[in-house]
Structures are given as C-alpha cells and as structure tokens.
Amino acid sequence: MNPSDTLATLQEQVRQAAIQHTPLAVRGGGSKSWLHPASRQARAGATLDLNAYAGIVSYEPTELVVTARAGTPLAELEALLATQGQCLPFDPPHFAHTGARATVGGMVAAGLAGPARQGAGAVRDYVLGAVLLNGRAEVLHFGGQVMKNVAGFDVSRLLVGSMGSLGAILEVSLKVLPRAPAHATLVFEMSKERAIEQVNIWGSQPLPIAASTWCCGGNGAEHLLHLHLRGAQAAVAAACSRLGGEQVDDVAATELWHGLREQTLPWFATTWAQPGAAGEALWRLAVPPTTPPLRLQGDLLIEWGGAQRWLKTALPAAVMREAAARAGGHATRFRGGDPDTPVFTPPVPPLDRIHREIKRAFDPHGLFPTVMSD
C-alpha cells in the first residue's frame, strides 16, 4: 500500500472511531509500551497502527535536515545519516533488546534522549516541523524545515513527549548534525556530592563535555564518575590533559555509553522485571542539575550533570514526587512498581487546565488516551 492509501486508511479509522465512540491507542514499534501502559480507555478500544506509514520523505545533507514518516524504523534513519557522517545528536534510545523496534514517530512521541542530551540538547530542540492526524481525522501541518519558522504557538515541539494523547504523529522534520571527529571518556573516583558539584563547575567552562554519569560500584566501595568528551581533536586532547582522571579505552567506553542509553548496563538489569524485584520501581527524577543528593533510600545513578537521576527503590510514589517537587523538579515512574501508580507526575491545577484545553482542541471526541507527559 502506498503512503497516500495508508494515510487514507488511518483517517477513515479515526472517522469511524469518532462515530462509534471507540477509543484509539497510537502504536509504532512498541519499543516503549512499558513506559506508556495502555489505559483502561485504550484497552477497551482499538489500535491505530503507524508501522505501515513509513519511509524517508526527504533528506538534504548539506542543509542538515531530514523528514521521515512516523513508522520509519529509527535504525534505518540513523543508518542513512551515518552514510553522510551525520547523526541525531540527542542520542535517542532504541530499547531493541526488548525485541521491539523503535520508530521515528515513537521517538518524538516519547521524547526520550540518551546520555548526549547533556551536551546536545533535548529531542524538542531538533524538531523543525510535524504532521499530525488529529481526533477529527484532519491532517495538520506545523512548522517546516528551518529553525526560524515559528510564529505563535509552536505545536511541533508540543508534540514531543505527548505520548499519542493529541493524535497520531504522521511525519517529522528534524535537524541533524555532523558526527564529532574525536571522542574520549575519562573516569574519576569521587562521591556523588562531589561529582554533582564538579560536573557543574566543568559545565560552566569551555570544555567539550557531551555526557556524564555517576554510579556506585556493585560492592559499594567505588563511586565512579564517567565523563564523555566529544568535539574537535584539539579540543578533546586539551580537555583530557586539563581534567586528568583515567582514560577509558574506546571499546569499553562505547559499551558504557551505549549500555547507558539502552539501559542494558548491569545496574538496570533488575528494572526490566515487571514488577521490579521486591516491589521496586525505576524512577526518573528530573531536577535542577546542582540539586544536592535527595537522600532517598535506594540505588542511585546520575546523568546529565545531575539533571537526570535514576533511583531503584520501593519507596511510595508520594514520597518520590514530594522529594522531586521540593527540589524544583518532578518524578516519573519509569518502569516497574505498582502499575496503578500514574507514570507521570499529575500537573498542578493551572497546568492541568491548559493540558485539558489543548487536548480538547486536538481531540474533541476524546479518542486518544489522556496522558500527562513530562
């Protein structure tokens, strides 16, 4: 089936769902279904499958812009960019070890970025335009293929992290970047308090820091900070000389950062059980990077210079969310734990009203699940 016919079929499915008051759940490759478990509304309805709506629409390497349909496998897009020495700099996870296949639409809908988000920015920073199939079966176009093309409400970036709650993302245009010519990974032994402080000091200096992670060793004896440098040869070499530490060999470094992105490191192993061991959940805390350790019981891993903190814990959701809120952030039940606990932190009343009004504008019949994303 060609893309036009596939799109017509998707539109007709939405029309029929509106007539029959049938809830719809948007599905791509299913690589993040554990993050967005089907609500009761979605389980009682039907699936709007975007896998067949795939393919690269356009790619201009000299303009650093690519446009792809939602069902395009993420691996296919990244392979195409690699032929031109380019990449998606925010390092999106695939979670391919789950047996599922990450897609371009799912990447944007989930809004997840990997370790390189610290230096490169978030998914939304690279979304130039998008096409959406809304709850009226209308095909809406937002943004374009250049950075300075937005006047008024920037819907393209609003769709990042929307988790299919506003409709089905059909197509996205993304800014891409050249791959950096040089990489190095340094490791330092230091406490979590010192690591947070030091990484933020380094982050305020002209250093080519792409990513960082801190974790306590398995026996509790080692507290290791890994720092990923990426950029020009001279800049990386100068940073290594200035910062010191021990340089990690390239093979081990690649395994570290890939394992962190895909959550295949040994630290994450127990979190893939559903539910987690001894009722544990994997929590993602997004807080200001300079926030001191929150003194919460559990095993901690820190990324993004302190801005993203993973905690394996059996603590109640209320405790986690209160602690994150006091720090000026929020907590997401990323995986495991009580399935009846909301994944995302419910928005405060003023934001909740805005969420609902926006959803009503895009999905007046309430076909798509209501998911409050962070």
N, C-alpha and C positions, 0 to 999 in steps of 0.2 A: 504494500500500500504506500503510495507516495505521501509526502508530508501534508499536502492540501487535503487529501482524503482522510488522513489520520486526524487532522485538526477538525474537519467537519464532523467526524465521528465523536470526538471529545465534546464538541459543542452540543451535539444532539443528546449526548448522555447527560450533560448538565441541564439542558432544557427539560428532559424527561424527569430528572430528579426533582426539579422545581415543581413540575406539575403533580408529581406523585408524593411530594414532601419526603423524599428519600435522602437521608444524609449521605455525604460523599467523603471519602478519605483519599487524598492525593498520595500516590505511591510512585517512587522511582525505582532504584535498585535495591531498596530495603536495607542498605548498609547502616542506617541509623534508626531502625524501627524500635530498637530497645530504648532509645532516648525519647522517642515520641510514641509511647504505647497508645494503641487505639483507645479512644474514649468509648464510653457506652454508646454515645451517639454514632460514632464511626462504625463500631462493631455491628450495630443494628442496620447499617446501610450498605453501600456499595463502594467499590474501589475505582478511582479514576486513575488508570494506569498510564503513565507517561513514557514508558520504556520504548514504545514504537515511534515516538516523536523525537527522533534523534538525527544527528548529523551536524557537521560544521557548516555554517551558513556563509561565513566569510572570514578570511584571515589576512591581515596586512602586516607582515613582519616589520616593515620599515616604519609603520605607524604605531607599532606596539599595541594593536587592537585585534581581538578575536571575538567572533559572535558564534554561539553554538546553541542548538536546541536542547531542551531540558533533559531528554533521555540519553544524550550523548554520554558514553562512559567517560568518567574523569580520567582514567588511564589513557584513553585514546586521545583526549585533548592534550594531556601533558606530553605524550609521545610526539604529537605534531609540533608542539612548541619546542621540544628538545632538538628537533631537526634543524631549527634556526638558532639554537643556543639561547633559547628563551624559556621562561618559566612563570608559574603562578607564585609570586613571591611570598604570599601569606601561608604557603605550605599546608594545604588542606589535607586532613586525614582521609584515608580510604576505608579503613577497618576491613580490609579484604580478607583477613584471617577468619572472619565470621562466615565466610562463604558467600557473602553478598557482594554486589557490585555498586560502587559509588558512581553517581551521575552528576552532571553539571547542575541540573535543577536542584537535586538534593543538597549539593554543596552550598548553594545560595540560600535555600530554604532553611537549612540548619545553621548556617552562619558560623561554622566551626573553623578555626585556624589552628595551625600547628605551632611548634616552638618558635619559628621565624617570625611570628606575629609581633614579637617584642621589637624587632628592628625594622620590619617592613610595613606593619600596619595590619588592619583587620580586613576581612572579606569585603565589607561595605566600602572600603576605601578604593577598591578596584572595580566596582560595578559602575559602568557608564550608562547602561540602559537595560530595559527589560520589557518583555511582552507577557501579559497576564490574561488568563481566562478567568473571568470573574463569575459570581453567582448568578448573573443574568445571562450567561453564555456569551458575553461580549468579549472580544479580543481587544485589549487595551495596550497601547504602546506608550512607554515612558522613557525619558532620557534620549540618549543617542549613542554616538561612538567617539565623542571627545569629552575631555574633562569639564570644560566650561560651557555646559549646555543646559543648565538647570535654571529655570525661573519659577519661583513659587515652591510648592510642596514637592520634595524630592522622593517620589514614590519608588523609584528604582532601588534606592538604598533602604527604604522602609521594608521592602520585601525580604531583605537579608535577615534571617532568623525568624521569619514569620511562620515557619513550620506548616505551610499549607493552610493557614487559617483564613487568609484573604482570598484564596483562589489557587489555581494551578499556574505556576511559573512555566511559561512555554519556551522562552528564549532569553538569553542574556548576552550582553556585550561586556567584555572585560578588558581592562588594561593589563598588559603583561610587561615583564621586564627582562633584560638580558641576564643570563647567569653570571654570577660573580666569578672572576678568574682565579681567586685564591681563597682558601679556607684553612682554618686551624682551630683546634679545640684544646683549651687549657683546663687543668683541674687543680683545685686548691682544697686543702683541708681546713674547714672553719665551721663554726656553729651557725645555726640558722639566723640568729640575731645579727651576727657579723656579716653573713652572706647577704642579707637584705640590705644592710647599710652599705656594704662595699659595692654591690652591683649598682645601686642608685648613684653612688659617687662616680663610678666609672661611666654610667649612663649620661651624666651631665658633661662629660668630656668628649672631645672629638676622636672617639675610638670606634672602629668598625664592628660593634657588637651586634650580632644577629640574634642570639638566643642565650638563655641561661637556664640552669636547673640546679636545684639543691635537693639532696636526699640523704637520709641517714642510712648507713650501711646495714646489711642484714643482721649483723651481730650487735648493732647499737654502738659500736666503737668508732666507726668512721663517719664523719659528717662532711660530705663532699659537695663542692660547688663546681659545676662544669660551665665553662664559658665558650660559646661558639663565636668565632670571628669570621667575617666574610667581607670581601671587598677587593680592592686593587692589591697586587703583590706587595708593593712597597708599604702600603698602609697596614696590611696584616703582619708583615715581618716586623715593622716598627712597634706594633702593639704587643706582639709576643715578647719582644725584647724589653719593653717597658713594664709589662704586667708581671712577668715572671711566671711562677707556677710550673707545673709539669705538662709538657705537650703530649697529647694522646695520639697514638698512631692513627692513620687515616681509616683503616678498616674498622677499628674499634669505635672511632668517632662516628663513622657513618651508621654503624649498628645502633649506637646510643641515640642519635637524633631521630633516626627512622623509628626505632622502638618507642621513643617518647611520643612521637607524632601518632603512631598507630596504636599506642598503649599495649604493646607486646612485651615491654620490659618485665622482668620478674616481679617488680613492685606491683604491677597491675594484675597479676595472674589471678588472684582470688576474686577480683572485682567482676570478672566475666561470668561468675556463677550467678544464677537467678533463683532465689535471692542470694545475697552475698553470705559468706561464711559467718556463722553466729549472728545472723541478722544485720551484718554490716552493709553499709551503703557507701558508694564512692560519691563524695560531694565535691563539687567545684565551687570554690569561693572566689568571687571577683571583688577585689578590694583595691584601694589606692596602694601603689607599689611600696611606699615607705611605711605602711602599716606594720607595727611590731607583731611578732607571733601572737596568735589569738588565744593560746593556752587552752586549746580544746583537746580532749582525750582522743587519741587515735594516731595512725601513721600518716606522716606528712610528706608531701613532695611539692616543691615550689618551682614555678616557672615565671617567665615574663618579668624578671627583675622584682618579683614579689607581688605582681598584679594578679596572677592566677595561682591558686593554691588548691591542691588536691588533698583530700583527707579521707582515709578509710576509717570509718567509725560506726558504732551502733548508737551514737547519741541521737536523741529525738530531733525531728525536723525543726521544731520550735526553737530548740537551743541553737542549732546551726544558723537559722535565719536571724535570730536575735543578735547573735555574735557578729554576723556579717553586716547587719544593718547598723549596729553601733560603730562599726569601723567605716561606715560610709559606702558599703557595697551590698552584695546580695549573694545568696547561696542557691545552687541548683543541685537537685538530687539526680546526679548524672547517670547512675546505674546501680541496680540492686536496692536493698532495703524494702520498706513497705510499699507495695505497688499502688496503694490507695493514697499515698502521700503525693501531692502535686509535684511534678518535676520542677517547675519554675516558681519563683517567689511571686505570690499574687501582688499585683500593683496596688499602690496606695489609692484611696478613693479618687482624687483628681485625675490620676493617670488611668485608672480603671475606666472612668467615664470616657476619656479620649480613646482608649482601646476599643471600647464598645461602639462608639460612634463611627470610628474608622471602619470597623468590621461591618457595621450595618450598611455603610456606603458601598462597600465592595461585594458584600454577601447578604443582601436584604432578606433572602429566604432562609438564612441560617443553614445552608447546605454543608458547609465545611466546618470541621471541628473548631471549637474555641480553645486556643492555646495561647497563653500569655508567655511570650519568649523574653529572654534577657539579652 
